[in-house]
Amino acid sequence: MPVNKRPYLFLAATMVVWGSAFASSKTVVDHMPHTVAALLRFGGAAIALLVAVALSSTTRTTAPPRAAGRAALAGVLGVFAYNAFFFWGLSLAPSLDGGILIPVLSPVLTTAFLTLTGRERASRARLAGLALGLAGAVVFFLGTGGGGSPSRLAGDALYALSAVCWAAYTLAGPKVLAGLEPLRATAYATCAGAVLLGVLAAPDLGEVHWTTVPATVWLNVAYLAVGAAAIANLLYYRGVGAVGPASASLMMFMVPLINTACATLLLEESFNPLQALGALILVAGAVLAVTQGRLPILLGGDGGGGEERRSGEAAPEGGRAVGGESSDDRRGDGEAEARGELEASEGASQEMGRGEGGDERGGAAGIDDLADGADHRHRGDGRGAPMVSQ
């Protein structure tokens, strides 16, 4: 079934993969040092993505050396730093916490930076969403400190650092990663990050009793590398091309819900009441900050842009009312509104995720990258920036 025939179905499947990647990663971390778990996850992802690049019909041309170098440097932040903090956090705190803090706090931080620097319009809805999101994060951490162990609080702090890395990568992505196809850029960044994760994991490799690692752990490693990195990213790219980056980004808010279900049902993890309250406030604030109250964006499919895309014009982002604006104005406004929204990331995989989040959004670089990439794809110049699954 072609992705463009059922784009939201495939986007939802991507979010399920990225949302479940947090619990899957926790299973791996429980059986080996977190540094080794990160290496296996992204070493395997690098191999899977290189195979995908080799098989893809859209990556036949040779990548410019400078663009490839920029993508590799981006991997230092979006893959290495992000996952070094993320897997360390997994060794100390439940995956349940990471699946809330990272995919929800990242867009709040990104939008806050863009608003403070004047790159985004400081509307009342956006400011209210940012305030609500940050308040939710404070309540969540108060709940962790008051009702959880010191190690859980330390792990949540590491998750927050992962969210900072992801937000920074989202902001830097469009300039750093321009000039490469999304899949190729993601592969280069993931390979660079995997090499550094290998250096970090080298001292701990001898601690792993490889012959006693359960088969279920290896299945989780394969699931994270192939599912959350290669397959989920490919589905997400194509979903973005079908419905637009702003609409696709709202699907990212499925990741915390899927993660919560997996962590509670499969790993028997739980929140205390104050953490649960903080998580709800944080999610509500993030949705408000990203959408500015324009929730009907998903109900409008591609925001009415289907006809425009078919005729070669840029599609308006976010399903907003554009009145008598020109197509160039609409495209500019759409890009501005798209910045700071979620990617993912399992993944992000990330996914650099192009969040992959995700892992996790997975898991790969946020909606800022995807908005830029999708806009260039609409214009036909072939440019685009990646997002790695978290």
C-alpha positions, 0 to 999 in steps of 0.5 A, spaced: 500 500 500 503 506 497 504 511 503 501 517 500 494 513 499 494 512 507 499 517 510 496 518 517 495 510 517 503 510 516 505 516 520 501 512 526 505 506 525 511 510 525 509 513 532 507 506 535 515 504 533 518 510 536 513 510 542 515 503 544 522 504 542 523 507 549 521 501 553 525 496 548 531 500 549 530 499 557 530 492 556 537 492 553 540 497 558 537 492 563 542 486 561 548 490 559 552 497 560 548 503 557 554 505 553 554 498 550 546 498 549 547 505 545 552 502 541 548 496 539 542 500 537 546 505 533 551 501 530 545 497 528 542 503 525 548 505 522 548 499 518 541 499 516 541 506 514 547 505 509 543 499 506 537 503 505 541 508 502 544 503 497 537 500 495 534 507 495 533 510 488 533 517 490 540 517 493 544 515 487 548 521 486 554 522 490 554 527 496 558 533 496 564 532 501 562 538 505 555 537 506 557 530 508 561 533 513 556 537 516 551 531 516 557 527 520 558 533 525 551 534 526 551 527 528 555 529 534 550 532 537 543 529 534 546 522 535 552 521 540 550 527 545 543 525 545 544 518 546 549 518 551 545 522 555 539 518 554 541 511 555 545 513 561 538 516 564 535 509 562 540 506 567 537 510 572 530 512 571 524 508 568 523 509 560 516 511 562 519 518 564 524 519 558 518 517 554 514 523 557 520 528 558 524 528 551 519 528 546 514 533 549 520 538 553 524 538 546 519 542 542 517 546 548 525 548 549 525 549 541 519 554 541 521 558 547 528 559 544 525 561 537 520 566 541 525 569 545 530 570 539 524 573 535 524 568 530 517 566 532 511 570 533 510 571 540 502 570 540 498 569 546 497 562 545 504 560 544 506 564 550 501 561 554 503 554 552 510 555 553 509 557 560 504 551 561 509 546 558 515 549 563 510 549 569 508 542 567 516 540 567 517 543 574 511 539 577 514 533 574 521 534 577 518 535 583 514 529 583 520 525 582 524 528 587 518 528 592 516 521 591 522 517 587 529 515 588 535 519 588 537 515 582 530 516 578 531 524 579 538 523 576 536 519 570 530 524 569 535 530 569 539 526 564 533 525 560 532 533 560 539 534 557 537 529 552 531 534 550 536 540 550 541 536 545 535 534 541 532 542 541 539 544 539 539 539 533 533 541 531 535 549 531 541 547 527 539 542 523 536 546 517 543 550 516 548 544 518 544 539 513 542 542 507 544 540 501 543 532 502 537 527 501 534 526 508 535 519 508 543 520 506 544 525 511 540 521 516 545 515 515 551 520 515 549 523 521 548 516 525 554 513 522 558 519 525 554 518 532 555 511 532 563 511 531 563 516 537 558 511 541 563 506 540 569 510 543 565 511 549 563 504 550 570 501 548 572 500 556 565 497 558 565 491 552 569 486 556 563 487 562 558 484 557 557 476 558 555 475 551 553 468 551 548 469 556 545 475 553 537 473 552 535 472 545 529 477 547 535 482 548 537 481 541 530 481 538 530 488 541 536 491 538 534 488 532 527 492 532 531 498 535 536 498 529 531 496 523 524 498 525 526 505 529 531 507 525 530 505 517 523 503 516 520 508 521 524 514 518 522 512 511 515 512 513 515 518 516 519 522 510 514 519 506 508 521 510 511 528 511 511 529 503 504 527 503 500 531 509 505 536 510 510 537 516 506 541 520 500 536 520 505 530 521 508 533 527 502 533 531 502 526 530 508 526 534 504 527 540 502 520 540 509 518 542 508 519 549 501 515 549 504 509 546 510 510 551 506 510 557 502 504 555 508 500 553 512 502 559 506 500 564 503 494 561 510 491 559 515 493 564 510 495 570 513 502 570 508 507 574 508 515 575 506 517 582 500 522 582 504 528 582 508 526 576 502 524 572 499 531 573 506 534 571 506 530 565 499 532 563 500 539 564 507 538 560 503 535 554 498 540 554 503 546 554 507 543 548 500 542 544 498 549 545 505 552 544 506 548 537 499 549 535 497 555 538 490 553 539 489 551 531 488 543 533 483 542 527 490 542 523 489 534 523 482 534 521 484 538 514 488 533 512 494 537 508 491 543 510 488 544 503 494 544 500 493 538 496 491 541 490 496 546 491 502 541 491 499 538 485 499 544 481 506 545 483 505 551 488 507 550 496 502 548 500 500 552 506 503 549 513 499 548 519 492 549 516 491 556 518 487 561 514 491 565 509 486 570 506 488 573 501 496 572 502 500 570 496 503 563 496 510 565 497 507 569 504 503 563 506 509 558 505 514 563 509 508 563 515 508 556 514 515 555 515 515 560 521 509 556 525 512 549 523 519 551 527 519 549 534 514 543 533 516 536 534 520 530 530 521 524 531 523 523 535 524 515 537 527 516 537 528 518 535 530 514 533 530 518 533 531 518 529 537 523 527 531 522 526 529 526 522 525 523 532 526 518 530 525 520 537 526 516 537 526 514 539 523 514 540 523 520 536 525 517 536 531 517 534 533 522 529 532 533 527 525 535 528 519 539 525 524 545 523 528 540 519 522 537 516 519 543 514 525 546 511 526 539 507 518 539 505 518 546 502 524 544 498 521 538 496 515 542 494 519 547 490 523 541 486 530 543 488 531 536 492 534 539 498 532 537 505 534 536 512 534 529 516 531 527 522 534 522 526 529 517 530 530 518 538 
